[in-house]
Every structure is written in C-alpha cells, then in structure tokens.
Amino acid sequence: MNDCAKRVKERIQIPTDGHRVYMDAVEDAFGADGDYAQLQKIYGAVEENVTRYSPAQCIGCDLKVVSGDPDPKHVSTSFVERQNLTMRMGMRRFTRLTNAFSKKVENHAAMVAIHFLYYNFARIHKTLRITPAMAAGLSDHVWSLEEITLLA
C-alpha cells in the first residue's frame, strides 16, 4: 500500500474486500488522500453434496464506506480478483493445492517481478492490441524474451 501511495499523484478510489488488515494499511498509506470503501461478500450455507474444495456461494454484498467519498458504482474487487487469477495461471507457485512453492522469499519476489515484467512489456493484451507498457508510453515495442533475460 505504501509503495502504491508513493507512486500515485492524484486522489484515488480504493476498493477492498472485507479483510480487516486492509483498513490499517490503507489508512497508514493514504490517510485522508483516498476514497476508501470495503465490499464485504456474504456467503450462504454450503450444500451437503458439494466437494471439500468447492467455494461457498456468494448470496450478496455489503458496501461500507470507510473514508472519503468513494463512488459506489465503482466499488468492485473484480479487477484484483482477475489479476490474482492471471497470476495463478501464469506462475505455478501461485496455483492452489500445489507443491510448487518458493523455498526462499527472494526467489518468490524475483518470480513475481519477472511475471509482471513479461505481463506489462512482452505480452500483447487482446483488448489493447499492444502491451500495457506501450499503452502507457513506457515502451515503443513489444519486448522479446531475449531482451528480458539481458536485464539480469
């Protein structure tokens, strides 16, 4: 959160799920400079014949304004949930119920950095038709894997 707050120049809207640790993290990083809301999902009872790893069914959501003036129409966790899925699909160490974990935190951090470097500079996104780095004006071409490996 602190890293994000340092990089953002304008007032932003910060939506999170109901996990309590976000409240202090957002307050410490943004103070009164952000519009913060939590979206707490309400889950129903799990059916008896559902398997052990089946997720509970979401039956509704409660929106709680924590600070500032967030726009309720744009309070959503869908974007971060999609990013989490992309990470799980792209890095084996993030897949659920796996033995492919990082044995050192340094290795884990390095793999996350490589993933986002590839995601932003080398992977053409269908909706953009270019890489996010090109769309943001950070690069003028699609990076090759060779260019990425030469950074090491």
N, C-alpha and C positions, 0 to 999 in steps of 0.2 A: 504494500500500500504506500509506504513512504517513497519508494522508487517511482511509482506512478504519479504521486502528488508532485514530486520534483520536476517531472517531465511535462506535466500539463500546465499550459499557460492560462487557460480560461476556466471559468466555473463549469463544473461538470455535474451530471447526474450519476449517482452511484446506486445501482440496484444490487442487492444481495439476497441470498436465501436467508432463512431464519437462524443460521448458525450464530451463536452468541459471540464468538470470538471476533466476528466482523465489526461489531458495534464499537469496541475499543480501538480496533485497528483503523477504522475509517475516521473516528474522532481524532485519534493521535496524528494521522497523516493529513487530513483535510481541515480539521477544526470546523469553522463556520463557512469555509470556502467551497462547500459542495452541497448538493441537494441529494440527501440520502434517504432511501426507503428500503424496507425489507419485505420480501414476498415469502410468506410462510405457507407452505403447502400442507394441506390437511389430507391425511391418508385414512382410507377405510379399512375395515377388518379384512384379513387375508382369508380367501376361501379355503376350505379344508383340503380339497384335492389339488391345490397348487403345489408345485415342487418347492423344495427348500430355498432355491436361489431366485425364485420369482419375486419381482418387486411388488410392494403393496400398491394398490390402486389409489391414485390421487382423486379425491372427490371434491376438492375445492381449494381456494387460496384466500388468505387474509393479507391485505396490504397494510403495512404500518409505516407511516411517515416518521422518521427518526429525527431528521434535521433539515432545515431549509425548506424549499418549495418544489419537490420533485413532481414532474408531470405524470399522473397516474397511467396515462395511455402508453407511456414508455418505460414503465417499471416491469422488467422481464428478466428472467435468468436464462432465457433460451440461447442467447449468443454465447455465454460462457459454457453452457451445457454442450453446445455444438462444438466449441473449441476443445472441451475435455474429450469428447468422442473422437475428434480428429487426432488428438494426441494419443489416445488409447489405440487407435487404428494404425498410427504411424510409428509407435515405439512399443516394442514388445514388453518392456519393463513397466508400462502403464496398463497393460491388459489385466483384467480381473482374474483372480484364481489361477495365478501362474507362478512358476518358479524362476522366471526370468527377471529377477530383481537386481538392482545395483548393489554391489557389495561395498562400495565406497561412495560417500556423498559427493566427492569430487567427480567421479565417473557419471553419477546421475546428473549433476549440474551441467557437465560437458555435453551429455546426450541431449538434454533439453535445449541447450544453446545451438547445437547442430540442427536439431529438428526445426527450430524457429528460423534459423538462417536459411535452410532449404525451403521452408514454407513461404517465407517472405521474398526471397531473391531468386529461387530456381524453379519454383512450381507455378505454372500458369493456372490462374483460377478461372473457372468457366464463366462466372458472371462478369468478371473484369476483362477477360480475354488477354490479360497481361499479368505480371506478378504484382503483389501489393507494393513492393519496393518501387517498381516502375510507376504505379499509380500515384504514389506519394512523392515522386520526383527524386527518390534516393538512388535510383539506378537508371541507366539508359538502355539496358539489355537484360535478357534472361541469363542468369549465371549458369555456368556448366558445373558439373561435379568436380572437374579439374580445378576450376577457379576456387571452389570452396576448400578443396584439400590443400591448395597452395597457401591458404591463410594460416595453416597450422605451423 
